Every structure is written in C-alpha cells, then in structure tokens.
Amino acid sequence: MHKKLSVRIYGEVHGVGFRNFVLRRAEELGLTGWVRNREDDTVEIEAIGAIAPLEDFFSKICHGPENVLIADVQDTWEDFTGRANGEFKILETK
C-alpha cells in the first residue's frame, strides 16, 4: 500500500538549494511527487510511495542540508489509492 506525505517546511529554506536536496532524496528512494517554493517563504512537498521509503525521506528532509535552517515542519500522511506519475519534480513557485 502506498501513502501520500504532504509537508510544509518553515525557516530559511529559499535560495539555499533545499528543493534540489529534496529532489535528490526522493529520487534516491524511488518516490514520486513534487517540491516547490511558496511565496510565503515556505517549501511545500508532496511525496508518494511505500511507507518505509517515505519515513526515511521525511527524516532526511526534516534535517535538510547544513546550509538550511528549519524552524518548523507540518506534515500530513494519507492513504494513496490513485496512480502515481512515476517521477519527482520541482514545480514553479506558488
């Protein structure tokens, strides 16, 4: 069974390569979904996959690379019954 993880990251996460960090972790773990900057200076992530890789992914993005200062993380986990698109991508800022 697959899960969908929705995450909002608060802190100093724009202009420091955080989206690329998230993309690489998702690709390494075989997840699908997306990451994007938000105009309110947060980063929004939606990832779909098996529970174990998603938990590993969540742990890694909550710590981020060294140059990122994460102040807060809000996450929602849901069962996913749809069809994943097979890739993880960076979307335009919303």
PDB file of N, CA, C and O in Angstrom:
ATOM      1  N   MET A   1       0.846  -1.186   0.000  1.00  0.00           N
ATOM      2  CA  MET A   1       0.000   0.000   0.000  1.00  0.00           C
ATOM      3  C   MET A   1       0.892   1.252   0.000  1.00  0.00           C
ATOM      4  O   MET A   1       1.908   1.310   0.694  1.00  0.00           O
ATOM      5  N   HIS A   2       0.495   2.223  -0.777  1.00  0.00           N
ATOM      6  CA  HIS A   2       1.228   3.480  -0.847  1.00  0.00           C
ATOM      7  C   HIS A   2       0.580   4.525   0.053  1.00  0.00           C
ATOM      8  O   HIS A   2      -0.609   4.464   0.366  1.00  0.00           O
ATOM      9  N   LYS A   3       1.404   5.478   0.454  1.00  0.00           N
ATOM     10  CA  LYS A   3       0.965   6.618   1.260  1.00  0.00           C
ATOM     11  C   LYS A   3       1.313   7.900   0.522  1.00  0.00           C
ATOM     12  O   LYS A   3       2.200   7.929  -0.331  1.00  0.00           O
ATOM     13  N   LYS A   4       0.594   8.957   0.872  1.00  0.00           N
ATOM     14  CA  LYS A   4       0.917  10.294   0.372  1.00  0.00           C
ATOM     15  C   LYS A   4       1.322  11.126   1.569  1.00  0.00           C
ATOM     16  O   LYS A   4       0.595  11.208   2.559  1.00  0.00           O
ATOM     17  N   LEU A   5       2.484  11.742   1.471  1.00  0.00           N
ATOM     18  CA  LEU A   5       3.016  12.615   2.505  1.00  0.00           C
ATOM     19  C   LEU A   5       2.983  14.045   1.987  1.00  0.00           C
ATOM     20  O   LEU A   5       3.582  14.352   0.956  1.00  0.00           O
ATOM     21  N   SER A   6       2.287  14.913   2.698  1.00  0.00           N
ATOM     22  CA  SER A   6       2.257  16.344   2.370  1.00  0.00           C
ATOM     23  C   SER A   6       2.997  17.078   3.478  1.00  0.00           C
ATOM     24  O   SER A   6       2.722  16.870   4.660  1.00  0.00           O
ATOM     25  N   VAL A   7       3.939  17.937   3.094  1.00  0.00           N
ATOM     26  CA  VAL A   7       4.798  18.605   4.073  1.00  0.00           C
ATOM     27  C   VAL A   7       4.907  20.081   3.742  1.00  0.00           C
ATOM     28  O   VAL A   7       4.977  20.463   2.574  1.00  0.00           O
ATOM     29  N   ARG A   8       4.920  20.907   4.778  1.00  0.00           N
ATOM     30  CA  ARG A   8       5.237  22.335   4.640  1.00  0.00           C
ATOM     31  C   ARG A   8       6.421  22.595   5.559  1.00  0.00           C
ATOM     32  O   ARG A   8       6.366  22.298   6.752  1.00  0.00           O
ATOM     33  N   ILE A   9       7.498  23.153   4.997  1.00  0.00           N
ATOM     34  CA  ILE A   9       8.731  23.432   5.738  1.00  0.00           C
ATOM     35  C   ILE A   9       8.854  24.939   5.919  1.00  0.00           C
ATOM     36  O   ILE A   9       8.777  25.699   4.954  1.00  0.00           O
ATOM     37  N   TYR A  10       9.047  25.363   7.161  1.00  0.00           N
ATOM     38  CA  TYR A  10       9.218  26.775   7.511  1.00  0.00           C
ATOM     39  C   TYR A  10      10.661  27.013   7.948  1.00  0.00           C
ATOM     40  O   TYR A  10      11.289  26.138   8.543  1.00  0.00           O
ATOM     41  N   GLY A  11      11.175  28.188   7.653  1.00  0.00           N
ATOM     42  CA  GLY A  11      12.526  28.547   8.084  1.00  0.00           C
ATOM     43  C   GLY A  11      13.271  29.220   6.947  1.00  0.00           C
ATOM     44  O   GLY A  11      12.662  29.817   6.059  1.00  0.00           O
ATOM     45  N   GLU A  12      14.574  29.121   6.980  1.00  0.00           N
ATOM     46  CA  GLU A  12      15.412  29.685   5.920  1.00  0.00           C
ATOM     47  C   GLU A  12      15.652  28.579   4.900  1.00  0.00           C
ATOM     48  O   GLU A  12      16.657  27.870   4.945  1.00  0.00           O
ATOM     49  N   VAL A  13      14.699  28.453   3.977  1.00  0.00           N
ATOM     50  CA  VAL A  13      14.711  27.336   3.035  1.00  0.00           C
ATOM     51  C   VAL A  13      14.648  27.774   1.564  1.00  0.00           C
ATOM     52  O   VAL A  13      14.577  26.924   0.677  1.00  0.00           O
ATOM     53  N   HIS A  14      14.673  29.063   1.297  1.00  0.00           N
ATOM     54  CA  HIS A  14      14.694  29.570  -0.077  1.00  0.00           C
ATOM     55  C   HIS A  14      16.108  30.018  -0.430  1.00  0.00           C
ATOM     56  O   HIS A  14      16.817  30.585   0.401  1.00  0.00           O
ATOM     57  N   GLY A  15      16.508  29.756  -1.672  1.00  0.00           N
ATOM     58  CA  GLY A  15      17.793  30.237  -2.164  1.00  0.00           C
ATOM     59  C   GLY A  15      18.995  29.510  -1.589  1.00  0.00           C
ATOM     60  O   GLY A  15      20.110  30.030  -1.641  1.00  0.00           O
ATOM     61  N   VAL A  16      18.792  28.320  -1.044  1.00  0.00           N
ATOM     62  CA  VAL A  16      19.896  27.576  -0.421  1.00  0.00           C
ATOM     63  C   VAL A  16      20.014  26.151  -0.968  1.00  0.00           C
ATOM     64  O   VAL A  16      20.735  25.334  -0.397  1.00  0.00           O
ATOM     65  N   GLY A  17      19.319  25.843  -2.062  1.00  0.00           N
ATOM     66  CA  GLY A  17      19.396  24.522  -2.674  1.00  0.00           C
ATOM     67  C   GLY A  17      18.525  23.465  -2.023  1.00  0.00           C
ATOM     68  O   GLY A  17      18.714  22.271  -2.254  1.00  0.00           O
ATOM     69  N   PHE A  18      17.578  23.895  -1.214  1.00  0.00           N
ATOM     70  CA  PHE A  18      16.752  22.924  -0.497  1.00  0.00           C
ATOM     71  C   PHE A  18      15.878  22.091  -1.438  1.00  0.00           C
ATOM     72  O   PHE A  18      15.737  20.885  -1.240  1.00  0.00           O
ATOM     73  N   ARG A  19      15.294  22.720  -2.456  1.00  0.00           N
ATOM     74  CA  ARG A  19      14.445  21.957  -3.384  1.00  0.00           C
ATOM     75  C   ARG A  19      15.253  20.877  -4.107  1.00  0.00           C
ATOM     76  O   ARG A  19      14.768  19.763  -4.300  1.00  0.00           O
ATOM     77  N   ASN A  20      16.474  21.203  -4.504  1.00  0.00           N
ATOM     78  CA  ASN A  20      17.321  20.199  -5.154  1.00  0.00           C
ATOM     79  C   ASN A  20      17.692  19.080  -4.192  1.00  0.00           C
ATOM     80  O   ASN A  20      17.763  17.918  -4.593  1.00  0.00           O
ATOM     81  N   PHE A  21      17.928  19.412  -2.935  1.00  0.00           N
ATOM     82  CA  PHE A  21      18.186  18.416  -1.906  1.00  0.00           C
ATOM     83  C   PHE A  21      16.991  17.463  -1.779  1.00  0.00           C
ATOM     84  O   PHE A  21      17.162  16.245  -1.734  1.00  0.00           O
ATOM     85  N   VAL A  22      15.788  18.027  -1.725  1.00  0.00           N
ATOM     86  CA  VAL A  22      14.567  17.221  -1.614  1.00  0.00           C
ATOM     87  C   VAL A  22      14.410  16.334  -2.847  1.00  0.00           C
ATOM     88  O   VAL A  22      14.096  15.150  -2.722  1.00  0.00           O
ATOM     89  N   LEU A  23      14.625  16.892  -4.026  1.00  0.00           N
ATOM     90  CA  LEU A  23      14.524  16.141  -5.278  1.00  0.00           C
ATOM     91  C   LEU A  23      15.468  14.939  -5.274  1.00  0.00           C
ATOM     92  O   LEU A  23      15.057  13.828  -5.608  1.00  0.00           O
ATOM     93  N   ARG A  24      16.725  15.155  -4.900  1.00  0.00           N
ATOM     94  CA  ARG A  24      17.709  14.064  -4.883  1.00  0.00           C
ATOM     95  C   ARG A  24      17.315  12.965  -3.894  1.00  0.00           C
ATOM     96  O   ARG A  24      17.430  11.780  -4.208  1.00  0.00           O
ATOM     97  N   ARG A  25      16.856  13.349  -2.712  1.00  0.00           N
ATOM     98  CA  ARG A  25      16.448  12.334  -1.721  1.00  0.00           C
ATOM     99  C   ARG A  25      15.265  11.518  -2.250  1.00  0.00           C
ATOM    100  O   ARG A  25      15.244  10.295  -2.114  1.00  0.00           O
ATOM    101  N   ALA A  26      14.282  12.192  -2.852  1.00  0.00           N
ATOM    102  CA  ALA A  26      13.110  11.496  -3.386  1.00  0.00           C
ATOM    103  C   ALA A  26      13.512  10.529  -4.499  1.00  0.00           C
ATOM    104  O   ALA A  26      13.037   9.394  -4.543  1.00  0.00           O
ATOM    105  N   GLU A  27      14.381  10.978  -5.389  1.00  0.00           N
ATOM    106  CA  GLU A  27      14.819  10.110  -6.494  1.00  0.00           C
ATOM    107  C   GLU A  27      15.589   8.903  -5.964  1.00  0.00           C
ATOM    108  O   GLU A  27      15.405   7.789  -6.454  1.00  0.00           O
ATOM    109  N   GLU A  28      16.457   9.117  -4.959  1.00  0.00           N
ATOM    110  CA  GLU A  28      17.215   8.017  -4.364  1.00  0.00           C
ATOM    111  C   GLU A  28      16.300   6.949  -3.775  1.00  0.00           C
ATOM    112  O   GLU A  28      16.627   5.763  -3.801  1.00  0.00           O
ATOM    113  N   LEU A  29      15.150   7.373  -3.244  1.00  0.00           N
ATOM    114  CA  LEU A  29      14.235   6.464  -2.570  1.00  0.00           C
ATOM    115  C   LEU A  29      13.096   5.977  -3.457  1.00  0.00           C
ATOM    116  O   LEU A  29      12.229   5.231  -3.002  1.00  0.00           O
ATOM    117  N   GLY A  30      13.094   6.396  -4.728  1.00  0.00           N
ATOM    118  CA  GLY A  30      12.082   5.925  -5.667  1.00  0.00           C
ATOM    119  C   GLY A  30      10.695   6.483  -5.431  1.00  0.00           C
ATOM    120  O   GLY A  30       9.699   5.823  -5.727  1.00  0.00           O
ATOM    121  N   LEU A  31      10.620   7.705  -4.896  1.00  0.00           N
ATOM    122  CA  LEU A  31       9.331   8.332  -4.625  1.00  0.00           C
ATOM    123  C   LEU A  31       8.866   9.151  -5.817  1.00  0.00           C
ATOM    124  O   LEU A  31       9.678   9.570  -6.642  1.00  0.00           O
ATOM    125  N   THR A  32       7.577   9.377  -5.908  1.00  0.00           N
ATOM    126  CA  THR A  32       7.023  10.274  -6.905  1.00  0.00           C
ATOM    127  C   THR A  32       6.442  11.482  -6.178  1.00  0.00           C
ATOM    128  O   THR A  32       6.201  11.443  -4.971  1.00  0.00           O
ATOM    129  N   GLY A  33       6.223  12.552  -6.933  1.00  0.00           N
ATOM    130  CA  GLY A  33       5.624  13.749  -6.338  1.00  0.00           C
ATOM    131  C   GLY A  33       6.302  15.011  -6.801  1.00  0.00           C
ATOM    132  O   GLY A  33       6.770  15.101  -7.936  1.00  0.00           O
ATOM    133  N   TRP A  34       6.355  16.001  -5.904  1.00  0.00           N
ATOM    134  CA  TRP A  34       6.896  17.306  -6.278  1.00  0.00           C
ATOM    135  C   TRP A  34       7.308  18.115  -5.044  1.00  0.00           C
ATOM    136  O   TRP A  34       6.941  17.807  -3.910  1.00  0.00           O
ATOM    137  N   VAL A  35       8.089  19.162  -5.322  1.00  0.00           N
ATOM    138  CA  VAL A  35       8.503  20.133  -4.319  1.00  0.00           C
ATOM    139  C   VAL A  35       8.427  21.510  -4.976  1.00  0.00           C
ATOM    140  O   VAL A  35       8.707  21.648  -6.166  1.00  0.00           O
ATOM    141  N   ARG A  36       8.048  22.525  -4.203  1.00  0.00           N
ATOM    142  CA  ARG A  36       8.031  23.891  -4.747  1.00  0.00           C
ATOM    143  C   ARG A  36       8.182  24.902  -3.629  1.00  0.00           C
ATOM    144  O   ARG A  36       7.790  24.665  -2.486  1.00  0.00           O
ATOM    145  N   ASN A  37       8.767  26.047  -3.994  1.00  0.00           N
ATOM    146  CA  ASN A  37       8.787  27.196  -3.096  1.00  0.00           C
ATOM    147  C   ASN A  37       7.402  27.814  -3.090  1.00  0.00           C
ATOM    148  O   ASN A  37       6.673  27.759  -4.080  1.00  0.00           O
ATOM    149  N   ARG A  38       7.054  28.401  -1.962  1.00  0.00           N
ATOM    150  CA  ARG A  38       5.808  29.149  -1.852  1.00  0.00           C
ATOM    151  C   ARG A  38       6.167  30.623  -1.661  1.00  0.00           C
ATOM    152  O   ARG A  38       7.233  30.949  -1.139  1.00  0.00           O
ATOM    153  N   GLU A  39       5.282  31.493  -2.081  1.00  0.00           N
ATOM    154  CA  GLU A  39       5.531  32.925  -1.964  1.00  0.00           C
ATOM    155  C   GLU A  39       5.618  33.390  -0.514  1.00  0.00           C
ATOM    156  O   GLU A  39       6.115  34.485  -0.254  1.00  0.00           O
ATOM    157  N   ASP A  40       5.143  32.578   0.442  1.00  0.00           N
ATOM    158  CA  ASP A  40       5.233  32.936   1.859  1.00  0.00           C
ATOM    159  C   ASP A  40       6.554  32.465   2.488  1.00  0.00           C
ATOM    160  O   ASP A  40       6.666  32.379   3.711  1.00  0.00           O
ATOM    161  N   ASP A  41       7.554  32.162   1.643  1.00  0.00           N
ATOM    162  CA  ASP A  41       8.897  31.741   2.066  1.00  0.00           C
ATOM    163  C   ASP A  41       8.949  30.359   2.697  1.00  0.00           C
ATOM    164  O   ASP A  41       9.905  30.045   3.407  1.00  0.00           O
ATOM    165  N   THR A  42       7.942  29.527   2.455  1.00  0.00           N
ATOM    166  CA  THR A  42       7.981  28.139   2.893  1.00  0.00           C
ATOM    167  C   THR A  42       8.265  27.255   1.682  1.00  0.00           C
ATOM    168  O   THR A  42       8.277  27.725   0.544  1.00  0.00           O
ATOM    169  N   VAL A  43       8.488  25.992   1.939  1.00  0.00           N
ATOM    170  CA  VAL A  43       8.618  24.993   0.873  1.00  0.00           C
ATOM    171  C   VAL A  43       7.525  23.958   1.095  1.00  0.00           C
ATOM    172  O   VAL A  43       7.303  23.498   2.215  1.00  0.00           O
ATOM    173  N   GLU A  44       6.849  23.601   0.015  1.00  0.00           N
ATOM    174  CA  GLU A  44       5.766  22.629   0.057  1.00  0.00           C
ATOM    175  C   GLU A  44       6.202  21.376  -0.699  1.00  0.00           C
ATOM    176  O   GLU A  44       6.797  21.459  -1.773  1.00  0.00           O
ATOM    177  N   ILE A  45       5.895  20.220  -0.121  1.00  0.00           N
ATOM    178  CA  ILE A  45       6.316  18.946  -0.701  1.00  0.00           C
ATOM    179  C   ILE A  45       5.139  17.978  -0.684  1.00  0.00           C
ATOM    180  O   ILE A  45       4.382  17.919   0.285  1.00  0.00           O
ATOM    181  N   GLU A  46       4.995  17.222  -1.764  1.00  0.00           N
ATOM    182  CA  GLU A  46       4.059  16.102  -1.791  1.00  0.00           C
ATOM    183  C   GLU A  46       4.814  14.912  -2.343  1.00  0.00           C
ATOM    184  O   GLU A  46       5.333  14.961  -3.458  1.00  0.00           O
ATOM    185  N   ALA A  47       4.876  13.833  -1.559  1.00  0.00           N
ATOM    186  CA  ALA A  47       5.597  12.631  -1.971  1.00  0.00           C
ATOM    187  C   ALA A  47       4.703  11.416  -1.809  1.00  0.00           C
ATOM    188  O   ALA A  47       3.913  11.326  -0.869  1.00  0.00           O
ATOM    189  N   ILE A  48       4.841  10.482  -2.742  1.00  0.00           N
ATOM    190  CA  ILE A  48       4.031   9.270  -2.752  1.00  0.00           C
ATOM    191  C   ILE A  48       4.957   8.069  -2.866  1.00  0.00           C
ATOM    192  O   ILE A  48       5.889   8.059  -3.670  1.00  0.00           O
ATOM    193  N   GLY A  49       4.686   7.059  -2.048  1.00  0.00           N
ATOM    194  CA  GLY A  49       5.483   5.839  -2.111  1.00  0.00           C
ATOM    195  C   GLY A  49       5.126   4.897  -0.986  1.00  0.00           C
ATOM    196  O   GLY A  49       4.159   5.110  -0.253  1.00  0.00           O
ATOM    197  N   ALA A  50       5.922   3.852  -0.861  1.00  0.00           N
ATOM    198  CA  ALA A  50       5.745   2.896   0.227  1.00  0.00           C
ATOM    199  C   ALA A  50       6.131   3.560   1.549  1.00  0.00           C
ATOM    200  O   ALA A  50       6.909   4.515   1.563  1.00  0.00           O
ATOM    201  N   ILE A  51       5.598   3.063   2.641  1.00  0.00           N
ATOM    202  CA  ILE A  51       5.757   3.716   3.937  1.00  0.00           C
ATOM    203  C   ILE A  51       7.219   3.804   4.387  1.00  0.00           C
ATOM    204  O   ILE A  51       7.635   4.860   4.863  1.00  0.00           O
ATOM    205  N   ALA A  52       8.005   2.747   4.256  1.00  0.00           N
ATOM    206  CA  ALA A  52       9.394   2.778   4.731  1.00  0.00           C
ATOM    207  C   ALA A  52      10.235   3.838   4.003  1.00  0.00           C
ATOM    208  O   ALA A  52      10.915   4.616   4.671  1.00  0.00           O
ATOM    209  N   PRO A  53      10.217   3.902   2.665  1.00  0.00           N
ATOM    210  CA  PRO A  53      10.963   4.963   1.994  1.00  0.00           C
ATOM    211  C   PRO A  53      10.435   6.366   2.336  1.00  0.00           C
ATOM    212  O   PRO A  53      11.215   7.312   2.446  1.00  0.00           O
ATOM    213  N   LEU A  54       9.131   6.496   2.503  1.00  0.00           N
ATOM    214  CA  LEU A  54       8.568   7.803   2.871  1.00  0.00           C
ATOM    215  C   LEU A  54       9.044   8.242   4.256  1.00  0.00           C
ATOM    216  O   LEU A  54       9.360   9.414   4.462  1.00  0.00           O
ATOM    217  N   GLU A  55       9.096   7.311   5.199  1.00  0.00           N
ATOM    218  CA  GLU A  55       9.577   7.655   6.542  1.00  0.00           C
ATOM    219  C   GLU A  55      11.042   8.079   6.497  1.00  0.00           C
ATOM    220  O   GLU A  55      11.432   9.032   7.172  1.00  0.00           O
ATOM    221  N   ASP A  56      11.857   7.377   5.707  1.00  0.00           N
ATOM    222  CA  ASP A  56      13.266   7.738   5.538  1.00  0.00           C
ATOM    223  C   ASP A  56      13.384   9.122   4.907  1.00  0.00           C
ATOM    224  O   ASP A  56      14.170   9.950   5.366  1.00  0.00           O
ATOM    225  N   PHE A  57      12.613   9.371   3.868  1.00  0.00           N
ATOM    226  CA  PHE A  57      12.580  10.659   3.186  1.00  0.00           C
ATOM    227  C   PHE A  57      12.208  11.778   4.158  1.00  0.00           C
ATOM    228  O   PHE A  57      12.868  12.816   4.200  1.00  0.00           O
ATOM    229  N   PHE A  58      11.153  11.561   4.932  1.00  0.00           N
ATOM    230  CA  PHE A  58      10.689  12.573   5.886  1.00  0.00           C
ATOM    231  C   PHE A  58      11.778  12.901   6.898  1.00  0.00           C
ATOM    232  O   PHE A  58      12.008  14.070   7.207  1.00  0.00           O
ATOM    233  N   SER A  59      12.438  11.893   7.405  1.00  0.00           N
ATOM    234  CA  SER A  59      13.526  12.107   8.364  1.00  0.00           C
ATOM    235  C   SER A  59      14.639  12.957   7.755  1.00  0.00           C
ATOM    236  O   SER A  59      15.156  13.866   8.405  1.00  0.00           O
ATOM    237  N   LYS A  60      15.005  12.666   6.515  1.00  0.00           N
ATOM    238  CA  LYS A  60      16.088  13.400   5.852  1.00  0.00           C
ATOM    239  C   LYS A  60      15.703  14.848   5.561  1.00  0.00           C
ATOM    240  O   LYS A  60      16.513  15.752   5.764  1.00  0.00           O
ATOM    241  N   ILE A  61      14.482  15.081   5.089  1.00  0.00           N
ATOM    242  CA  ILE A  61      14.120  16.462   4.744  1.00  0.00           C
ATOM    243  C   ILE A  61      13.878  17.310   5.989  1.00  0.00           C
ATOM    244  O   ILE A  61      13.996  18.534   5.928  1.00  0.00           O
ATOM    245  N   CYS A  62      13.548  16.692   7.099  1.00  0.00           N
ATOM    246  CA  CYS A  62      13.356  17.455   8.344  1.00  0.00           C
ATOM    247  C   CYS A  62      14.676  18.000   8.876  1.00  0.00           C
ATOM    248  O   CYS A  62      14.688  18.971   9.632  1.00  0.00           O
ATOM    249  N   HIS A  63      15.774  17.386   8.488  1.00  0.00           N
ATOM    250  CA  HIS A  63      17.086  17.874   8.914  1.00  0.00           C
ATOM    251  C   HIS A  63      17.732  18.735   7.837  1.00  0.00           C
ATOM    252  O   HIS A  63      18.459  19.678   8.150  1.00  0.00           O
ATOM    253  N   GLY A  64      17.475  18.421   6.582  1.00  0.00           N
ATOM    254  CA  GLY A  64      17.972  19.212   5.470  1.00  0.00           C
ATOM    255  C   GLY A  64      19.477  19.226   5.393  1.00  0.00           C
ATOM    256  O   GLY A  64      20.149  18.643   6.244  1.00  0.00           O
ATOM    257  N   PRO A  65      20.023  19.887   4.378  1.00  0.00           N
ATOM    258  CA  PRO A  65      21.472  20.061   4.282  1.00  0.00           C
ATOM    259  C   PRO A  65      21.943  21.092   5.310  1.00  0.00           C
ATOM    260  O   PRO A  65      21.128  21.776   5.929  1.00  0.00           O
ATOM    261  N   GLU A  66      23.242  21.197   5.483  1.00  0.00           N
ATOM    262  CA  GLU A  66      23.823  22.060   6.522  1.00  0.00           C
ATOM    263  C   GLU A  66      23.449  23.536   6.394  1.00  0.00           C
ATOM    264  O   GLU A  66      23.328  24.226   7.406  1.00  0.00           O
ATOM    265  N   ASN A  67      23.265  24.033   5.172  1.00  0.00           N
ATOM    266  CA  ASN A  67      23.021  25.466   4.978  1.00  0.00           C
ATOM    267  C   ASN A  67      21.554  25.868   5.129  1.00  0.00           C
ATOM    268  O   ASN A  67      21.196  27.011   4.846  1.00  0.00           O
ATOM    269  N   VAL A  68      20.708  24.945   5.569  1.00  0.00           N
ATOM    270  CA  VAL A  68      19.285  25.210   5.734  1.00  0.00           C
ATOM    271  C   VAL A  68      18.955  25.309   7.224  1.00  0.00           C
ATOM    272  O   VAL A  68      19.433  24.513   8.033  1.00  0.00           O
ATOM    273  N   LEU A  69      18.137  26.290   7.568  1.00  0.00           N
ATOM    274  CA  LEU A  69      17.689  26.438   8.953  1.00  0.00           C
ATOM    275  C   LEU A  69      16.181  26.194   8.981  1.00  0.00           C
ATOM    276  O   LEU A  69      15.394  27.048   8.571  1.00  0.00           O
ATOM    277  N   ILE A  70      15.792  25.019   9.471  1.00  0.00           N
ATOM    278  CA  ILE A  70      14.381  24.653   9.523  1.00  0.00           C
ATOM    279  C   ILE A  70      13.809  25.038  10.878  1.00  0.00           C
ATOM    280  O   ILE A  70      14.304  24.611  11.921  1.00  0.00           O
ATOM    281  N   ALA A  71      12.752  25.856  10.849  1.00  0.00           N
ATOM    282  CA  ALA A  71      12.119  26.334  12.077  1.00  0.00           C
ATOM    283  C   ALA A  71      10.927  25.471  12.481  1.00  0.00           C
ATOM    284  O   ALA A  71      10.672  25.278  13.670  1.00  0.00           O
ATOM    285  N   ASP A  72      10.196  24.950  11.489  1.00  0.00           N
ATOM    286  CA  ASP A  72       9.004  24.151  11.792  1.00  0.00           C
ATOM    287  C   ASP A  72       8.681  23.269  10.594  1.00  0.00           C
ATOM    288  O   ASP A  72       8.997  23.607   9.453  1.00  0.00           O
ATOM    289  N   VAL A  73       8.049  22.135  10.870  1.00  0.00           N
ATOM    290  CA  VAL A  73       7.623  21.203   9.837  1.00  0.00           C
ATOM    291  C   VAL A  73       6.196  20.784  10.155  1.00  0.00           C
ATOM    292  O   VAL A  73       5.894  20.359  11.270  1.00  0.00           O
ATOM    293  N   GLN A  74       5.320  20.910   9.158  1.00  0.00           N
ATOM    294  CA  GLN A  74       3.944  20.418   9.302  1.00  0.00           C
ATOM    295  C   GLN A  74       3.754  19.309   8.285  1.00  0.00           C
ATOM    296  O   GLN A  74       4.035  19.490   7.100  1.00  0.00           O
ATOM    297  N   ASP A  75       3.271  18.148   8.748  1.00  0.00           N
ATOM    298  CA  ASP A  75       3.121  17.018   7.851  1.00  0.00           C
ATOM    299  C   ASP A  75       1.760  16.366   7.999  1.00  0.00           C
ATOM    300  O   ASP A  75       1.157  16.374   9.072  1.00  0.00           O
ATOM    301  N   THR A  76       1.292  15.800   6.894  1.00  0.00           N
ATOM    302  CA  THR A  76       0.040  15.060   6.844  1.00  0.00           C
ATOM    303  C   THR A  76       0.303  13.778   6.067  1.00  0.00           C
ATOM    304  O   THR A  76       0.886  13.806   4.983  1.00  0.00           O
ATOM    305  N   TRP A  77      -0.132  12.657   6.627  1.00  0.00           N
ATOM    306  CA  TRP A  77       0.018  11.357   5.986  1.00  0.00           C
ATOM    307  C   TRP A  77      -1.373  10.825   5.631  1.00  0.00           C
ATOM    308  O   TRP A  77      -2.287  10.854   6.455  1.00  0.00           O
ATOM    309  N   GLU A  78      -1.520  10.338   4.390  1.00  0.00           N
ATOM    310  CA  GLU A  78      -2.798   9.794   3.939  1.00  0.00           C
ATOM    311  C   GLU A  78      -2.560   8.520   3.140  1.00  0.00           C
ATOM    312  O   GLU A  78      -1.494   8.341   2.551  1.00  0.00           O
ATOM    313  N   ASP A  79      -3.552   7.637   3.119  1.00  0.00           N
ATOM    314  CA  ASP A  79      -3.502   6.501   2.205  1.00  0.00           C
ATOM    315  C   ASP A  79      -3.583   7.037   0.785  1.00  0.00           C
ATOM    316  O   ASP A  79      -4.287   8.013   0.528  1.00  0.00           O
ATOM    317  N   PHE A  80      -2.876   6.414  -0.123  1.00  0.00           N
ATOM    318  CA  PHE A  80      -2.908   6.836  -1.518  1.00  0.00           C
ATOM    319  C   PHE A  80      -3.440   5.686  -2.367  1.00  0.00           C
ATOM    320  O   PHE A  80      -2.853   4.605  -2.413  1.00  0.00           O
ATOM    321  N   THR A  81      -4.541   5.936  -3.026  1.00  0.00           N
ATOM    322  CA  THR A  81      -5.157   4.905  -3.845  1.00  0.00           C
ATOM    323  C   THR A  81      -5.141   5.263  -5.323  1.00  0.00           C
ATOM    324  O   THR A  81      -5.633   4.499  -6.153  1.00  0.00           O
ATOM    325  N   GLY A  82      -4.587   6.406  -5.652  1.00  0.00           N
ATOM    326  CA  GLY A  82      -4.546   6.846  -7.043  1.00  0.00           C
ATOM    327  C   GLY A  82      -3.384   6.222  -7.793  1.00  0.00           C
ATOM    328  O   GLY A  82      -2.813   5.217  -7.370  1.00  0.00           O
ATOM    329  N   ARG A  83      -3.055   6.825  -8.889  1.00  0.00           N
ATOM    330  CA  ARG A  83      -1.950   6.362  -9.728  1.00  0.00           C
ATOM    331  C   ARG A  83      -0.845   7.404  -9.687  1.00  0.00           C
ATOM    332  O   ARG A  83      -1.065   8.558 -10.053  1.00  0.00           O
ATOM    333  N   ALA A  84       0.345   7.004  -9.242  1.00  0.00           N
ATOM    334  CA  ALA A  84       1.485   7.919  -9.182  1.00  0.00           C
ATOM    335  C   ALA A  84       2.042   8.128 -10.589  1.00  0.00           C
ATOM    336  O   ALA A  84       1.980   7.231 -11.430  1.00  0.00           O
ATOM    337  N   ASN A  85       2.586   9.324 -10.837  1.00  0.00           N
ATOM    338  CA  ASN A  85       3.055   9.660 -12.180  1.00  0.00           C
ATOM    339  C   ASN A  85       4.453   9.134 -12.499  1.00  0.00           C
ATOM    340  O   ASN A  85       4.905   9.284 -13.634  1.00  0.00           O
ATOM    341  N   GLY A  86       5.154   8.525 -11.543  1.00  0.00           N
ATOM    342  CA  GLY A  86       6.441   7.903 -11.819  1.00  0.00           C
ATOM    343  C   GLY A  86       7.657   8.796 -11.714  1.00  0.00           C
ATOM    344  O   GLY A  86       8.772   8.323 -11.934  1.00  0.00           O
ATOM    345  N   GLU A  87       7.493  10.063 -11.389  1.00  0.00           N
ATOM    346  CA  GLU A  87       8.654  10.935 -11.260  1.00  0.00           C
ATOM    347  C   GLU A  87       8.466  11.915 -10.109  1.00  0.00           C
ATOM    348  O   GLU A  87       7.352  12.123  -9.628  1.00  0.00           O
ATOM    349  N   PHE A  88       9.560  12.505  -9.683  1.00  0.00           N
ATOM    350  CA  PHE A  88       9.532  13.549  -8.678  1.00  0.00           C
ATOM    351  C   PHE A  88      10.107  14.786  -9.351  1.00  0.00           C
ATOM    352  O   PHE A  88      11.152  14.711  -9.998  1.00  0.00           O
ATOM    353  N   LYS A  89       9.431  15.929  -9.204  1.00  0.00           N
ATOM    354  CA  LYS A  89       9.879  17.115  -9.931  1.00  0.00           C
ATOM    355  C   LYS A  89       9.785  18.376  -9.074  1.00  0.00           C
ATOM    356  O   LYS A  89       9.115  18.409  -8.042  1.00  0.00           O
ATOM    357  N   ILE A  90      10.469  19.389  -9.533  1.00  0.00           N
ATOM    358  CA  ILE A  90      10.414  20.709  -8.922  1.00  0.00           C
ATOM    359  C   ILE A  90       9.395  21.529  -9.705  1.00  0.00           C
ATOM    360  O   ILE A  90       9.512  21.683 -10.921  1.00  0.00           O
ATOM    361  N   LEU A  91       8.396  22.051  -9.002  1.00  0.00           N
ATOM    362  CA  LEU A  91       7.367  22.878  -9.635  1.00  0.00           C
ATOM    363  C   LEU A  91       7.704  24.360  -9.465  1.00  0.00           C
ATOM    364  O   LEU A  91       8.550  24.725  -8.649  1.00  0.00           O
ATOM    365  N   GLU A  92       7.044  25.191 -10.232  1.00  0.00           N
ATOM    366  CA  GLU A  92       7.200  26.644 -10.111  1.00  0.00           C
ATOM    367  C   GLU A  92       6.635  27.134  -8.790  1.00  0.00           C
ATOM    368  O   GLU A  92       5.758  26.501  -8.202  1.00  0.00           O
ATOM    369  N   THR A  93       7.140  28.257  -8.333  1.00  0.00           N
ATOM    370  CA  THR A  93       6.686  28.878  -7.097  1.00  0.00           C
ATOM    371  C   THR A  93       5.203  29.181  -7.175  1.00  0.00           C
ATOM    372  O   THR A  93       4.690  29.603  -8.211  1.00  0.00           O
ATOM    373  N   LYS A  94       4.519  28.956  -6.053  1.00  0.00           N
ATOM    374  CA  LYS A  94       3.076  29.249  -5.997  1.00  0.00           C
ATOM    375  C   LYS A  94       2.826  30.223  -4.874  1.00  0.00           C
ATOM    376  O   LYS A  94       1.683  30.614  -4.638  1.00  0.00           O
TER     377      LYS A  94
END
